[in-house]
Amino acid sequence: MGSTSSAARETAPPATTGRRGAVVAALMLSMALAALDATIVSTAVPQIVGDLGGFSVFSWLFSGYLLAVTVTLPVYGKLSDTFGRKPVLIAGSVVFLLGSLLCAVAWNMGALIAFRVVQGLGGGALQGTVQTLAADLYPLKERPKIQSKLSTVWAVSAVAGPGLGGVLAAYADWRWIFLVNLPIGVVALWLIVRHLHEPERETVPHARVDWAGAVAVFACGGVLLTALVQGGVAWPWLSAPSLALFGAGLALVAVVVLVERRAAEPIIPGWVWRRRTIAAVNLALGALGLLMVAPSVFLPTYAQSVLGLAPVAAGFVLSVWTLSWPVSAALSQHVYRRIGFRNTAMLGIGTAALILFAFPFLPYPGQAWQPTLLMLLLGAALGLFQLPLIVGVQSTVGWAERGTATASVLFCRQTGQTIGAAVFGAVANGVLAARLGGAGDLDSVTRALDAGTAPEATRRAIADAVHAVYLGAAGAAALAFLVLLFLAPRKFPVLED
């Protein structure tokens, strides 16, 4: 712990308020870019497919981007600890903007998917480094301010993304979805270059980068996440492609362990899992990613198919949790200063478990205000859960380990979402098959409802499928609660600023 203590004293430079304000503005713009590009493409798919073709593979516009973001998070985290946050953020911004420009000039669907992957390679640097810099810039007592600002940016972007994408596709051209990134990104990049000045610190001569580990992590994550994303969609779970990918992924896991054990400076160091605090938070936020799939993926279908709401109204039912989440996150500091990081997070996730468990007991078909109220409460509960854990983990490590620790928790959350989409998709389709005599899956059934050709029994089957997903999400929340209860220390070993 000696090196960790010395690293803890290496804080952000004593910048003026104006300089720090400029850097915070740059971080918020960068976070907005990363958040928007996860959702902005969705409403423009018809125009993109109509122009470029490739309907059978268009889902990779989302999967390719998210896979690239997820598998690069650990790599960028380690690089930022080795070389500093500024060069990693600048490099990631340049790659992201280059990917945006290439997407705007794509000539077919294959090229657009490839360029979305390039975007994701830069997006991983934006997400991880922005969160790490937020902790560098502010001492512990002030970190909730910047984290709540970033949460607000993410929430607004998540809500505004689909609408903005639809407007640009309808009244301009879908290529502007990517071109709009350029002026925003250039402003953020200029602010970072001009105003971010990292402190002088001791550097290790001839710092060695574990490139073999980086390639192994990237390959392993890419193969396993591809198997999860495409399993049950592009091919059956027990088909040859699925089994081959999972087999290759497990073999690559062994390769990663072997390479990382031999590396002098591994991309995923062993201490990430040996320290109780970080290991517990990693698992808890993985469960958070898992449970977030239930509302974000399945609630809009429920609102339209069961409640009979229009797409805009269904979007509002989901979006209300993005209103209460950042407010609760901003207020969480008043709770964890009294009862600690762990207990605050347990209070939040325990409440979330009860809310998710209550969803299946809503009356059928019910009123729109009922799931809306639950989503408002769920956002408040999860704001009380996530922010204390991120701030808590960042406060237990020094500068030289903060990038790796932050990237590890974000990586686990992203991986949880990918696993959740696969698992809950299988659960929903399984319930539908049981209720409808083995006919169809959720996508085909909802299309039939939109066309007005499905009977009332189908609506009830969809309600049952979504209820089963919410029960699974409640189980994930309960699992996170148990992880914190039995694995996390009662008091996080916070280092002095």
N, C-alpha and C positions, 0 to 999 in steps of 0.2 A: 504493500500500500504506500510505500515511500514515494514512488514515482507518481502515483495518483494524487498524493497530497501536494506535491510540487506543481503538478499540472493544474490543480484546482486554483492555484494562485494566478495562473495565466488567464486573466479575464479579458474582456473586450477593452479597447483603449479608452481613455477618458475623453471621449468625443464630446463636442458641444451638443446641446439639445437639438440645434438645427441640423447638424450632421447626422446625428442618430435618427432624427425624424426623416431625413432624406433616405437613409438606408432602410428604415421601416417601410416607407412608401414603395421602395424598390422591391422589398420582400413581399409586400401585399400584391403588387402587380405581377410578380413572378408566380405567386401562389394562385392568382386568378387565372393566369395562362394555363397552369397545370390542371386546375379544377375544371375550367371551361372545356378543355379539349377532351375530357372524359365523357362529356354529355352533349356537346354542341352539335355533333355529327348526326345524332339519332333522328331528328326530325327532317333532315335533308336527304335521307337514304333514297326515297323515291326519285328525287331529281338526279342524284349521283348515279343510281342504277340506270335511269333512263338515258343518261348521257354516255356512260362508260360501259354499261352491261355488267355481267358478273354477279347476277342476283344470288347464285348458289353459294358464293363465298363472301358476300358482303359483311357477314358477322365478324369477319377478321378485321374489319375497320376498327372495331372496338377491342376484340381480343388481342390483336397484334400490339396495339398501343399499351394496353394494360399489362400484358406479359412483359414487354420491354421495360416498363416502369418498375414492375415488381422485381424482376431478376437483377436489375442494376442497382437497386437501393443499397444492398450490402457493399457493393464495390465502391460506390461513390462515398459511402460513409467512411470506409477505411481510407480512401484517397484524401478526404477532407481532413482526417486526423493526421495524415502524413505530410501533406503539402499545404494545408490551410484551406479555409472555406472559400476565400475569394477566387483563386484560380479554378476550383472545381465548379463554382456557381457560374463563372464567366464561360467556361468551356461548355457546361451543360446548356446555358442559354443560347450560345452560338449554334450548338447542334440542334436544339429545339427549333430555333428560327430557320435554320437551313432546312429541316424537315418540313416546316410549315410552307416555305417557299416551294419546295419540291412537290408537296401535296397539291398546291394550287396549279401546278403545270402538268399534273399526271395525265397520261394519255390513255390509260386503261385501268381496269380494276386491280390487276396484279401490281402495277406500278404504284397505285395509290396505297395499297396495303403495305408494300415495302417502305414507302415514304412515311406512313404512319408509324411503322416500327422505328424509323429514324427519329421521328418526333418523340416516341416513348423513351428512346435512349437518352435524350436530353431531359425529358420530363422526370426521370428518376433522380437526376441531379437537382432539379428545381425543388421537388418535394422534400427530399431528405435534407439538403443543405439549408433550405429556408427554415425548417424547423430547428436545425442545430444552431444557426445564427441567431435565432430568436432567443435561445438560452444564453448564447455568448454575450448578447447586447445588454441583457437585463439581469440584475441580481435576483435571487430567489423570490424576495418579497414582491418584485415588480413583474415577474414572468407571466402571471395570469393576464396582465394587460395585453401584452403582445400576442399571447396564445389565443385570447378571446377575439382579438382583431383578426387573426388568421382564420379562426373558426368561422367568423362572420363572413369573411371573403369566400371561404369554401362553401358556406351555406347559400349565399347569394348567387354564386356562380352555378351551383348545382341546380337552383331553381331557374335562373335566367338562361342557362345554356341551351336547353331545348327550344325555348321561345326565340332566342336570338338566331339560332340556326335555321328555324323555320322562316323567320322574316327575311334573312339574307338569301335563302334559297328561293323564296317566292318572289321577292321584289328586286333582287340583284342577280346573283349567280352563286351556285354552291361553292365556287372557288374562293369567294370572299370570306367564307368561314375560316379559311386558313390564312388568307392575306391580312385579315384584321389583326392577327397575332403580331405582325411585323412592327407596326408603330408602337404598340404597347410594349413589346419585348425590347425594342431599341431604347425606349425611355428608361425601362428598368435596368437595362445593361449599362446605360450611360451613368445612371445614379450610382450603381455599384462600383463602376470603375473610378468614378470621381470622388465618392464620399466614403466608401468602405476602406478603412485602414486598420488592418489587423495588428495586434501588438507584437513587439519584438519578443522572440522566444528562442530558447535553445533548439537548434535543429540538429538532427542526427546526420553526420556526414555520410554521403553515399547511401541515402535512404533507399532501401530495396523494396520494390513493389512486387507483390505476389501475383504476377501475371498468370502463372499456371493455375493458381487458385481462382482468380477472377474468371478465367475461361471455363474452368470446371464448374463453378457456381452458376455461371450463365447457362451452360449447357444443361446441367442438371435441373435447374429451375425451369428452363424453357421446355424441356421434354415433359416433366411431370405436370406443369401447369397446362400444357397443350393437351395432355391426356385427360385432365379434369375438365377443361373447357369444351373439348370436342366429344368426349365420351357421352353417349346417349343422345347426341345431336347429329354429328356427322356420321357416326357409326354406333352400333350397339355396344354396351359396356363389355360384354364378353366376346366381342369380335376379335379377329386377328390383329387389326391396327391398334385397338385399345390395349390388348394384352402385351403387344410388342412395345408400345410406348411406356407402359408401366414397368415392364421388365428392364428396358433400357434406362429408365429413370432410377430404379433401385440400384442398378449397376453403377450409375454415375454418382449416386449417394456414397457408395463405397469409395469411389475415386476421389470425391471431394474430401472425405474424412482422411484418406491416405495422404493426399497432397497437403492439406491444411496442417496435419500433424508434423510434417517435415519442413513446413515453411517457417522462415525466421520471423516474418511479419504477416501472419495469415489474414486473409480477407475476413473470415469469420473466426475470430479467436475463441478459444475455449472458455475464457472467462465470461463470455456473454451468457453461457448456460450454467457455469459453475456458481455464479453469484445468485443467491436466492432471490434478491429483489428483482434483478433484470429477468431472470428465468420466469418468475411468476408473472411479471407484467407482460412479457412476450406471450405467454400462454393465454392470459386474460384478454389481451387485445386481439389475439387470434380468434378467440370466442366472440369478441365484439364484431369482427369482420364477418363471422359466420352468421350471427343473428341479424345483422343489418340487411342481409339479403331478403329476409321475409317481407319487411315493408317496402323496401326500395324496388324490388322486382315484382312482387305478387300483389301488393295493395292496389296499384292502378288497375290491374285486371279485375280484382274483386269489386272495386268501385264502379267500373263500367259494366261488368257482366252481371253482378248480383244486385247492386244498388241502382243500376240503370243511369248512371251519371254520364254526362258528356266528357270527352277527353280533358277539356280545360278544368272542369269541376273535379274530375278524378285527380288531376295533377295537384290541385289545391289541397285535397285531403292528405296527400303525401307530403306536400311542401311545408305544412305547419310545423313539422318537427324541426325544420331548419330555422324556425323562428325562436323556439324555446331552447334549443341546444346551445347556441352561443351565449344567450343570456344566463342560463344555468352555469355554463363553464366560467363565465366572468365572475359569478357570485360564489363559485366553489371555494375560492381562497378563504372566505370567511368561515367555511366549514372545516377545511383541512388544517387550518391554523389552530383550531380548537381540538379536533379529534384525530388528526393525522391523515396522511395520504391514504393508507390502506383502508381505514374505517370509512372514510368518505367515499372511496370507490366502492366498497362493499354496500354502503347505503344506496348508492346510485344503481348498481347492477342488481341488487336485491329487489328494489322497486321496479326496475325494468322487467325482471322475471315475472313479477305479479301482473304487470300491465299486459305483457305478451300472453300470459296464461289466461287473462280475462277476455282476450279477443274472440276465441271460439265460442264464448257464451253470449255474444251479442245476438239479439233476436234476428230471425230471418224474415224478410230481407233487411229489415231495420231502416234507420234513418241515417243520412250522411253525417249528421253531427256526432253520432256515436263513435265511429272509427276516427273521426277528426279529433275528438277530445282525447281519445287514447293516444293518438300520434303526438299531440301537444304534450301530454304527460310523459310519453316515452322520450321525446327529445330532451325534456328537462332532466329526466333520470340519467340518460346517457351523457349529458354534459357534465353531470356530477361524477360520472364514472371515468370518462376518458382523460380529461384534462389533468386531474390530480395524479394519474399514473404517469403521464408523459412528463409533467413537471417534476414529479418525484424521482423518476429514473434519471433525468438529466441532472438533477441536483446531487446524485450519488456518485457521479464520475467527474473527473477533471477535464480540462480542455482537450487533452490528447486522447481521450476515450469517448468524448461526447458524440462525435459524428457516428462512430460505430454503434454506440448504444442506441442513439436515436433511430438510425437506419434499421436496427434489428427489430425494434417494436413496430415501426411502420411496415417492414417486410412481413412480419407475422400477421398484422392486420389485413394487408392486401392478400396474403395467401389464404387467410380465413375466408375472405369474401369469395375467392375463386372456388374454394372447397364448398362453401355454402351454396353457391349457384349450382354446382353439380349435384350435391346431395339433396337439396330441397327441390330441385327440378325433378329428380328421380322420385322423391316422395309424392310430389303433386301429381305426376303422371301415373304413379302406382295407384293412388286413391281414385283418380279418374277412371282408370281401367277397371278397378273393382266395382265402382258405382255404375259404370256404363257398359258392363259386360265385355271389357277388353277393347273397346272401340276408341281410337284416337288418343291424342295427347293434349296438353293445355293449349298449345298454339292453335292446333286445328279446331279445337272446340270453341275457343274464343272467336275465331274467324267465322265459324258457323253462327255464333250468336250475333255478331255484327251484321251478318247477312240476313238475320231474322229467320233462320231455318232450324233453330234448335228448340226443343221443347223445354218446359219448365223444369223437368227432371235434370236437364243439363246444368241449369243455373244452380240447382241444389248441389250437384256434384262438384261444381267449381267452388262453391262455398265450403264444402267439406274438404276439398283439396287445400284451399288456402288456410282453413282452420288447422289442418294437420301440419302445415308448414309453420304456423305460428306456435303450435305446441313444441315443435322441434326447436324453434328460436328461443322459447322459454327455457327449454332444456339446456341450450348453449349458455344462456344467461346464468342459470343455476350452476353450471360447470365453472364459469368464471368466478362466481361467488366462492365456490369451494376451493378453487385454486388459490385465491387470495387468503382465504381463511386458514388453510393448512400449509401453504408454501411460502407466502410472503411474510416477511418479518413484521411484527406489530408496529415497529417504528423504523422507517426507512433510514439507513445510515447516511444522512445528508452531510456533505462537506461544506465547510465554511467558505463563503464567497471571498 
